[in-house]
């Protein structure tokens, strides 16, 4: 199979979807791997690392897209890339369709087969290809939040962990999943007072066994959310409904009860965000103010640490990629039920419930396209 690795073109996105070791394994299995010139440089992988293991370097994105049966990316194709998509081409990447109707319609119109990292799901309900980037984003959320709490950035002028004789800052985390638990570990390790809110009592019981003493677990409802954010210095949004739009847990009017200079880091921004006033930002311009509250909405947070993120992501995606390459997407999805849940769009049809519900599209069972 011909596999194309284009350079990511989102603002400050320096990750690459394939490391040289994975390229070597694919070429050894008889596949052709074409990497766009300079695609790996941001993650510390120069072109010669790819050519030395049998991959070919293409001079531009047009050649990569035109030559490939299977395109592997990190982030969703953005508007300048849509015209390059070929009917019948398979694209394997993070899509987050439910947060963007225009993106979804463009891929419906393209005739491509779209397999989304974020909806590949194991029988245990684990999302194995979302987990590594959620781990990175959860940990980054704390260090970014701590930075913007500094007065020079407009924050409350607090050190997250305080010092002896001065109480630490309070961190409120909405959602106790992968993002939330990783954020809590870092915030607690820095000495902050941490509260996690979640709707699952089972999850809260588990977290109570593994979290340190400075992490408090509270059931999430409207009353408790308001009570906690009113006293918060840093709020981290980490809620997730797989493949669907994130629920809005903080409304615009709720900002009035928060402390001026408090910081919101909404990691759920890829799925639309769990804060009504959040919108996507970039690493270049990461924050903005609403009613005196700092909003951080960078939609590709792990792109800020591309070396770590690329290695973590490709560790998870590569086994699935090898299945797609060796078997073709139909056979691979027939054989692997977890990968089959990643199918979001094929032949102009929406095959994932969360995406269909977000925009009122007809839903089509993925099994209809793989059997």
C-alpha positions in Angstrom: 0.0 0.0 0.0 1.1 3.6 -0.6 1.1 5.5 2.6 1.4 9.3 2.7 2.6 11.4 5.6 2.0 15.1 4.9 3.4 17.9 7.0 1.0 19.3 9.6 -0.1 22.8 8.7 -2.2 23.9 11.7 -0.6 26.8 13.5 2.3 25.7 15.6 1.6 22.0 15.0 5.0 20.3 15.0 4.0 16.7 15.5 4.3 14.1 12.8 2.1 11.0 12.5 4.9 8.5 11.8 8.3 8.1 13.5 11.2 6.6 11.5 11.1 3.3 13.4 7.4 2.9 12.2 8.4 3.9 8.7 11.0 1.2 8.8 8.5 -1.5 9.8 6.1 -0.5 7.1 8.7 -0.5 4.3 10.0 -3.9 5.6 6.4 -5.2 5.2 6.5 -4.1 1.6 4.6 -0.8 1.8 5.6 2.4 0.1 6.0 5.3 2.5 6.1 8.9 1.3 6.9 11.7 3.7 6.6 15.3 2.9 9.9 17.2 3.1 10.5 18.6 6.6 7.4 17.0 8.1 9.4 15.5 11.0 11.7 18.3 11.8 9.5 19.9 14.5 9.6 16.6 16.4 13.3 16.1 16.0 13.2 13.7 13.0 15.0 15.1 9.9 14.3 13.8 6.4 17.4 11.6 6.4 16.1 9.5 9.3 13.2 8.5 7.0 15.2 7.9 3.8 17.7 5.8 5.7 14.9 3.3 6.5 13.5 3.1 3.0 10.9 5.9 3.0 10.7 8.4 0.1 10.7 12.2 0.7 8.3 14.2 -1.5 9.0 17.9 -2.2 5.5 19.1 -1.3 2.1 18.2 0.0 0.4 17.8 -3.4 2.7 14.9 -4.3 2.0 13.2 -0.9 -1.7 13.4 -1.2 -1.8 12.5 -4.9 0.4 9.4 -4.5 -1.2 7.9 -1.4 -3.9 5.3 -0.8 -3.8 5.9 2.9 -3.0 9.3 4.5 -1.9 9.3 8.1 -2.0 12.6 10.0 -2.0 14.0 13.5 -4.7 16.7 13.1 -7.8 16.9 10.9 -7.2 18.1 7.3 -7.9 21.9 7.3 -9.4 23.9 4.5 -6.3 24.3 2.4 -6.0 20.5 2.3 -9.6 19.6 1.4 -9.0 20.0 -2.3 -6.2 17.4 -2.2 -8.4 14.6 -0.9 -9.1 11.9 -3.5 -12.4 10.0 -3.5 -11.8 6.6 -2.0 -8.7 7.7 -0.2 -8.5 6.6 3.5 -7.5 9.2 6.1 -6.4 8.1 9.6 -6.1 11.0 12.0 -7.8 13.0 14.8 -11.0 14.5 13.3 -13.3 15.6 16.1 -16.1 16.1 13.5 -18.8 16.8 16.1 -17.3 20.2 16.9 -17.2 21.4 13.3 -20.0 21.1 10.7 -18.0 22.6 7.9 -15.2 20.2 8.4 -17.7 17.3 8.5 -19.5 18.4 5.3 -16.2 18.8 3.5 -15.2 15.2 4.3 -18.7 13.9 3.4 -18.3 15.7 0.0 -14.8 14.4 -0.5 -15.7 10.7 -0.9 -12.9 9.7 1.5 -13.0 7.0 4.1 -12.4 8.8 7.5 -11.2 6.8 10.4 -10.9 8.9 13.6 -8.3 8.2 16.3 -10.5 9.6 18.9 -13.4 7.1 18.4 -11.4 3.9 18.2 -12.8 2.1 21.3 -11.9 -1.1 23.1 -14.5 -3.4 24.7 -13.5 -1.9 28.1 -14.7 1.5 26.7 -11.0 2.8 26.7 -10.1 5.1 23.8 -6.6 3.8 23.2 -5.6 6.4 20.5 -7.1 9.4 22.5 -5.5 8.3 25.8 -1.8 9.3 25.1 -2.7 12.9 24.0 -5.2 13.2 26.8 -2.4 12.3 29.2 -0.2 15.0 27.6 -3.0 17.6 27.5 -4.0 16.9 31.1 -0.4 17.4 32.4 0.1 20.5 30.2 -3.2 22.1 31.4 -1.7 22.5 34.9 1.6 24.0 33.8 -0.2 26.4 31.4 -2.7 27.3 34.0 0.0 27.9 36.6 1.8 30.2 34.1 -1.3 32.3 33.4 -2.1 32.7 37.1 1.1 34.8 37.2 0.3 38.5 37.5 2.4 39.4 34.4 -0.1 37.4 32.3 -3.1 39.0 34.0 -3.8 36.2 36.5 -4.4 36.4 40.2 -0.7 36.5 41.0 -0.6 33.1 42.8 1.9 30.4 43.0 0.1 27.1 42.5 1.6 25.3 45.4 1.9 28.3 47.7 4.8 28.4 50.3 4.9 27.6 54.0 2.6 30.0 55.8 0.7 30.9 52.6 -2.1 28.6 51.4 -1.8 27.1 47.9 -4.1 27.8 44.9 -7.2 25.9 44.4 -7.5 23.8 41.2 -11.0 22.6 40.1 -11.1 19.8 37.5 -14.3 19.0 35.6 -14.1 15.4 34.7 -12.1 12.5 36.3 -11.1 10.7 33.1 -7.7 10.6 31.5 -7.3 14.3 31.2 -8.7 15.0 34.7 -6.6 12.4 36.5 -3.4 13.4 34.8 -4.1 17.1 35.6 -4.8 16.2 39.2 -1.6 14.3 39.6 0.5 17.2 38.4 -1.5 19.8 40.3 -1.4 17.8 43.5 2.3 17.1 43.1 2.9 20.9 42.9 1.1 21.3 46.2 -2.2 22.8 45.0 -5.6 22.1 46.7 -7.3 20.0 44.0 -11.0 19.1 43.5 -12.2 16.7 40.8 -15.9 16.6 39.9 -17.3 13.6 38.0 -20.7 12.1 37.4 -19.5 8.5 37.9 -19.5 7.3 41.5 -17.5 4.3 40.3 -14.8 6.6 38.9 -14.7 8.7 42.0 -14.3 5.7 44.2 -11.4 4.5 42.0 -9.8 8.0 42.1 -10.1 8.1 45.9 -7.9 5.0 46.1 -5.1 6.4 43.9 -5.0 10.1 44.4 -3.0 11.8 47.2 -4.6 13.4 50.2 -4.7 16.9 48.7 -7.2 15.8 46.0 -10.9 15.9 47.0 -13.5 14.0 45.0 -17.0 15.5 44.5 -20.0 14.3 42.6 -20.7 16.6 39.6 -24.0 18.4 39.5 -25.0 22.0 38.8 -24.9 23.0 42.4 -21.5 21.5 43.1 -19.9 22.9 39.9 -21.0 26.4 40.8 -19.9 26.1 44.4 -16.4 24.9 43.4 -15.7 27.3 40.6 -16.7 30.2 42.8 -13.6 29.5 45.0 -11.3 28.3 42.2 -8.1 29.9 41.0 -7.7 27.5 38.1 -10.5 25.5 36.4 -9.6 22.7 34.0 -12.2 21.3 31.7 -11.7 17.6 31.0 -15.1 16.2 30.2 -15.6 13.9 27.3 -18.5 12.2 25.5 -16.6 10.1 22.8 -17.1 11.5 19.4 -19.8 13.9 20.5 -20.0 17.6 21.4 -18.8 18.3 25.0 -21.6 19.3 27.5 -21.5 23.0 28.5 -20.9 22.9 32.3 -19.9 26.5 32.8 -22.3 29.2 31.3 -21.4 32.8 30.6 -23.3 34.1 33.6 -21.3 31.7 35.8 -18.2 33.7 35.2 -19.6 36.5 37.4 -19.2 34.3 40.5 -15.6 33.5 39.8 -12.6 35.3 41.1 -11.2 38.0 38.8 -7.9 36.8 37.3 -8.9 33.1 37.6 -7.9 30.9 34.7 -9.9 28.4 32.7 -8.1 25.8 30.6 -10.6 23.9 28.5 -9.0 20.8 27.2 -12.4 19.8 25.8 -12.1 22.5 23.2 -11.5 19.9 20.4 -15.1 18.7 21.0 -16.5 22.2 21.3 -15.5 22.9 24.9 -17.3 22.5 28.2 -17.4 26.3 28.8 -19.9 28.4 27.0 -17.5 31.3 26.5 -14.6 29.2 25.2 -13.4 29.3 21.6 -10.3 27.7 20.0 -7.1 29.6 20.3 -3.5 28.9 19.1 -0.1 28.5 20.8 0.7 31.9 19.3 -2.3 33.6 20.9 -3.5 31.2 23.6 -5.6 33.3 25.9 -8.3 36.0 26.0 -10.4 37.6 28.7 -14.2 37.3 29.3 -15.6 39.1 32.4 -12.2 39.2 34.0 -11.6 35.4 33.6 -8.6 34.2 31.5 -9.7 31.6 28.9 -7.1 29.2 27.5 -8.5 27.3 24.5 -5.5 25.9 22.5 -7.0 23.2 20.4 -3.7 21.3 19.9 -2.1 21.5 23.3 0.1 18.5 22.8 1.6 20.2 19.7 3.5 22.4 22.2 5.6 19.4 23.2 5.9 17.7 19.8 8.7 15.3 20.6 7.0 13.8 23.6 3.6 13.9 21.9 4.8 12.3 18.6 6.4 9.4 20.4 3.4 8.8 22.7 0.9 9.0 19.9 2.7 6.7 17.4 3.3 4.1 20.1 -0.5 3.8 20.2 -1.5 4.3 16.6 1.1 2.1 14.9 -0.4 -1.3 15.5 -3.7 -0.1 14.0 -1.9 1.6 11.1 -0.1 -1.7 10.3 -3.4 -3.5 10.2 -4.9 -0.9 7.8 -1.8 -1.1 5.6 -1.6 -4.9 5.5 -5.3 -5.7 5.1 -6.9 -2.6 3.6 -9.4 -0.6 5.6 -12.4 -2.9 5.0 -10.7 -6.1 6.1 -8.9 -4.4 9.0 -12.3 -3.1 10.3 -13.9 -6.4 9.8 -11.3 -8.1 11.9 -10.9 -5.4 14.6 -14.1 -4.2 16.3 -12.2 -1.5 18.2 -10.9 0.0 14.9 -14.3 -0.4 13.3 -15.6 2.1 15.9 -13.2 4.6 14.4 -15.0 4.8 11.1 -16.8 8.2 11.0 -17.4 8.8 7.3 -17.3 6.6 4.3 -18.6 7.1 0.7 -20.4 10.3 1.8 -22.2 8.7 4.7 -21.8 9.4 8.4 -21.1 6.2 10.3 -20.7 7.5 13.9 -23.7 8.3 16.1 -22.2 11.3 17.9 -21.4 13.0 14.6 -24.8 12.3 13.0 -26.6 13.6 16.1 -24.5 16.7 16.3 -25.7 18.0 12.9 -28.8 16.0 12.1 -27.2 13.8 9.5 -28.6 10.3 8.7 -26.6 7.6 10.6 -25.4 4.5 8.7 -24.2 1.4 10.5 -20.5 1.0 9.8 -21.0 -2.8 9.4 -22.9 -2.0 6.2 -19.6 -0.8 4.6 -17.2 -3.4 5.7 -19.1 -6.6 5.0 
